[in-house]
Amino acid sequence: MAQLPNGIMGGISGKLGPLVGTSWKGINVLRTIPANTNHHPTPAQQQQRDKFKTVSTFLSPLKQLINHTFDASGLSKTGYNLAMSYHLREALLPQGDSFKIQYAKALIAMGPLRGLEVANLQQPSPGQLQLQWADNSSKAMAHPSDNLIMVLYSPQTQNYFWQLTDTPRSAQQFSMSLPDVSEGMQWHVWAAFMDTNTQTASLSDYFGVVEV
């Protein structure tokens, strides 16, 4: 049964015939209740479902971060939805009857800030990473105080390790310890900058795979 918690001029909560009332980004909306069906999906429909599942599995753990790092300003969608659209379109590779993520094309941030320049990732010792870059804070869409974002992903465990650091763009380097896991674990690495005042980010860079 539908309810009108704020009177006739307010939003609707619950079912109203074939419709259901809900809220999306603060807007009250009515949606059609999906019809029950026993029909099997066509090959094209199953393929689309497989694509969506692959991307959703990859991105869901980063949803909190991605809603800030993907710039959806002026669009009627969230940063996460924008990220889903990008990866479905650009970052999938067929693998037999399924799909996999092309990590080199994957993004953890897509915004208007200037990204890393002349960046280099090294492992000075086992279990340690050091990222170095040129200070480009004097250029357009860059600020000395922009903070570094680091994201690591392990395909073996489907685990993420990510950090919005307090290291500014002007520092030109950042060191970190790899997560304490079993020897031989592989981690894909991305980095980007974020202006925490405006909640805007740069386009992320992919630095390949490192091993513990």
N, C-alpha and C positions, 0 to 999 in steps of 0.2 A: 504494500500500500504506500502510495506517495504521501509525503508530508510537506507542508509549507511553513517552515520554522520562522520565517520573517514576513508572513502574510502573503497576500496575493501578488505583491510586487517583488517578492524575494525569490530565491532559487528553490528548485524542487529537489527533494531528497527521496530516493526510492523509486519503485516502478510505477509507471502510469500507462496502463495498457501495454502496447508494444515498445514503449520508451522507458528509459531509465534516466533519472536526474543525477548529475554529478558536477564536480568543479574541476576546471582545468586552467592553471596559471591564474587563479583568482576570478575566472569567468564562469558563471553558471551556464551549463549546457545540457541539452537533452540528446541522448544517443539511442539508436535503435538496438534493441536486445538481439544479439546474434541468434539466428535460427538453429535449432538442433538439426543435425544432418548425419546420416550414416554413409553418405557418399564418400568414396575414396578419392583422394586428390589426384588430379591429372599429373603426368610427369612434369609438366611446366610448373604446376602449383607446388609439387613436392620439392622441386629444385629451388624455388623461391623460399620455401620454408627452411630448407637446409642452409641456404645463404644467410638468412636472417638469424638462424640459431648459431651459426659459426661466428658471425660478427657480435651478436649479443653476448655469447659466452666470453668472447675476448674483451669486450668493453665494459660489461656490467660491473666488475670489481672497481673500475675507475670512474664510475658515474659521478661521484661527489666532486672529483677533480675536474672531469671533462665539462661539467656544467659551467665551470668558470673559465676553462682554458679554450673552449671553442666559442668564438664570437658569433652569437646569434642575435645581436642587436639589430632591430629593424625587421626581424623575421618572426613569424607566428609559430616558432618552435623553440625548444630548449637547446642548449649546447650539446646535450647528449643525443638528441634527435638529429642534430646536424652532423655529429660524429658518425652516427649510424648510417646516415645517407651517404657520407663520403666513403666509408669503408665498404659498403655494399657496392658502390660504383667503381671504386679505384683499387681496393686492397685485397681482393679475393682472387685466389688461383684454383682452378679445377684440379681435383685429385681423385681420379677414378670416378666413383659415383657421388663423391662429396666435394667439399671445398676446404681450403686452408688459407690462413692469413699470410699475405706477403709482408713480412715484417719491415722490409726496406721502404715500403709504401705506407705503412701504418703511421698515424699521427697521434700524439698525445696532447697536442695543442695546435690551434689554428686561429691566430689573431693578428692584429695590425702592428704589433711591436716589431722592431728589428730583432732578428735572431742572433745566434752565435756566429762569429766570423773567425776564420783561421783556427778552428777548434780541433783539438787532438786529445784522444782518450788513450791512456796508458795504464799498465798494471806494474807499478814499481816493485811490488812484492806480491806473493800469493795472498789472495783475499783482499787486496787493496786496489782501489781505482783512483786515478788522478785525471781530472779533466782540466785542460788549459784552453784559453781563447784570447783573442785580441780585444782590447778595450775599445769598443766602437760607440761609447756613450756620447760622443760629441756629434754623432750623426742623427739624422731625422728619425723620429719614432724610437728613440733609445734614451734611457736615463741611467745615470751612474748607480742609482738605488734599485733598479730592477733586480728582483731576486731570481736565483737559479732554481729550476725544477728538475729533479732527476727521477726517472722512472725505469725500473728494471722488471723484466718479465721472464719467468721460467716456463717454457712449453711443457717440460716433463711433469711439473706439478700444477701448472696453470695458476701459479701464485705471482702476485705483484709485490714489489717493494718500491714505494714512491715517497718522495720527500720534497716539500716546498721549503727550501733551505733559507737561511738568513744570510747567504753569501751573495753580495751584490755583483752586478755586471762589472763594476770597476775593479773587483778583486782579481780578475783574470785567471783564477784557478780555484779548484775545489777538490778535496780529497775525501774519500769515504771507504768504509769497510763493506765488503760484500756480505749479504746475509749468511749467517752461520748455518750452513746446510752440508749435505754429504759431498764428498770430493767428486769432481767431475760434473757438477751441476752447471748447466749453461744458462746464461742470462742475456737477454736482448736489452740494449740500453738506448734510451732516448733522453734528450735534454731540451729545455726551452727556458725563456725568461718570462717573468710575470711582474707587472706593476700592481702591487697589492692595494694601492690607493684607489685605482680605477678598475681593478679586477679585469685587466686586459692582459693578454699573453702574446707571445710571438709564435711563429710557425716552428714546430719542433724539428730537431735534427736527430737522425738515427745513426748510432755509432757501431752497429754490428753486434757480434756475440762475444762475450767474455766467459771464461770458465773459472770456477773456484779452484 
